[in-house]
């Protein structure tokens, strides 16, 4: 069998996993997910540990009172957490509430799937009113001109107001494009 087909469905071969390290500029959450999904250990292993890792005999259990060598408590707690299989794309929106004398500016996050195919309501932290952001289910036909205006972008365009879209860069910088 060709070596390229040997690991086609199982991912990266164990011998090559140690060569992969997430770049320092990646957000911590993505770095942890990459390490867990690829099976990369954040601690470098010496030769005896590498062979013991793939042997059939279980390694001796460390004493309960002492922490594992060269491991921080942050890495130990992070690697023990279960991560979701898929990363759900999220959208974020910042707006100023236009309810009676409120004027509170707030940011809300919701899934892209809900915005494009479902229902999104956000609650203003100032006046506690709920604002309709997207209605693809047709629940609020009276406020969306009988279901023709499905998203906040459609509603604002019908009023003649402008929506500015931005993208979040890797360093946390929001970029607005015309």
Secondary structure, DSSP 8 states (H G I E B T S, - for coil): --HHHHTTTT-S-HHHHTT----TTS-HHHHHHHHHHHT--SS---HHHHHHHTSSS------SSS--TT--HHHHHHHHS---SS---EEEEEEE--STT---EEEEEEEHHHHHHSEEEEE-TTT--EEEEEESS-S-GGGTTTTT--BHHHHHHHHT-----EEE-TTS-EEE--
